[in-house]
């Protein structure tokens, strides 16, 4: 049994997007893929998600174990080695096995294993950025790669790798920066890099470079987020940060790119992760 696992969200759009991606993946591999969240999504009312309750990992595994199923492949919908994959998933598996006996659970590789990275994620981010530039006829002065932010250096390393690769893709065309939506206080977390809010507040230099004072300064946010939810997508935290920056500095025109799950290449990456896990 194949499980496509995301972190989970209390927003219905996240569960719907996860289900669409699981359906696309099912068509790709010719086998059912079950959309399951680690946490949170069980709080979404079924009436908000087409009448079907969202599944979270531990109850899902227990339900399957009750029916005698013991073999699972978990496809992590995570960019890097977060605590969700490294700690919480093994804890959940151990808890279920304590009640139902040993299971065979194979966790497939993450989306961007370091140090090799995943060039197709760069393809997606580049294509999504170029999409909004063309769609809105923008002349951006800067592209900012934005992720959630993490207290784990190995997760932040993924964004740095992607930013380095994007810089090469846009070399001589567009400056590329990187920022986090949020981060913990303290020097020990400086590996996260700069907050998006602070970076946007420091953009007067881009205005000077844009030319006349009356000219809008286009900024594109390349969204290193997989699914819509509280942080990304309509009315998410990143949108709120961008809106606040444009209100404070009306000459800014900040446009966010589509999310990574909206690009068909993600399905190809997941298919490869599944194959490498099975092999």
GITA-V535488 format. One record per pair of residues at least 6 apart in sequence whose C-alpha atoms are under 6 Angstrom apart, sorted by sequence separation. I is the first residue (numbers start at 0). J is the second residue. D is the distance in Angstrom with one decimal. If there is no record, write none. Layout:
I,J,D
I,J,D
//
This chain:
25,31,5.0
45,51,5.0
111,117,5.1
229,235,4.9
230,236,4.4
231,237,5.9
245,251,5.3
25,32,5.3
45,52,4.6
230,237,6.0
166,175,5.4
206,216,5.9
21,32,5.5
41,53,5.3
21,34,5.7
40,53,5.9
180,194,6.0
178,193,5.1
179,194,4.9
180,195,5.5
18,34,5.6
178,194,5.4
179,195,5.5
38,55,5.8
178,195,5.0
37,55,5.3
35,54,5.0
36,55,4.6
37,56,5.2
35,55,5.3
36,56,5.9
7,36,4.7
2,32,5.7
3,33,5.9
6,36,5.5
7,37,5.8
9,39,5.5
79,109,6.0
1,32,5.1
2,33,4.8
3,34,5.0
4,35,5.1
5,36,4.9
6,37,4.9
7,38,5.1
8,39,5.1
9,40,5.1
78,109,6.0
148,179,4.9
3,35,6.0
4,36,5.3
7,39,5.2
8,40,5.0
72,104,5.8
77,109,5.9
78,110,4.8
79,111,6.0
143,175,5.7
145,177,5.9
147,179,5.6
7,40,5.2
69,102,4.7
70,103,4.6
71,104,4.8
72,105,4.7
73,106,4.7
74,107,5.2
78,111,5.3
141,174,5.2
142,175,4.8
143,176,4.7
144,177,4.5
145,178,5.0
146,179,5.2
147,180,4.9
148,181,5.5
225,258,5.6
9,43,5.6
57,91,5.9
69,103,5.9
70,104,5.8
72,106,5.8
73,107,6.0
75,109,5.8
143,177,5.1
145,179,5.4
148,182,5.5
219,253,5.9
222,256,5.8
224,258,5.7
225,259,4.9
215,250,4.9
216,251,5.0
217,252,4.7
218,253,4.7
219,254,5.0
220,255,4.6
221,256,5.3
225,260,5.1
155,191,5.9
215,251,5.8
216,252,5.7
217,253,5.9
219,255,5.8
222,258,5.8
1,71,5.8
4,74,5.9
0,71,4.8
1,72,4.8
2,73,4.8
3,74,4.8
4,75,5.1
5,76,5.0
2,74,5.9
4,76,5.6
80,154,6.0
79,154,4.8
144,220,5.9
140,217,6.0
141,218,5.3
142,219,4.9
143,220,4.9
144,221,4.6
145,222,5.4
146,223,4.9
139,217,4.4
142,220,5.9
143,221,5.8
145,223,5.7
139,218,5.3
128,221,5.9
128,256,5.5
127,256,5.6
127,257,5.7
108,272,5.9
107,272,5.9
107,276,5.0
13,226,5.7
13,227,5.1
13,228,5.3
10,228,5.5
24,266,5.9
//
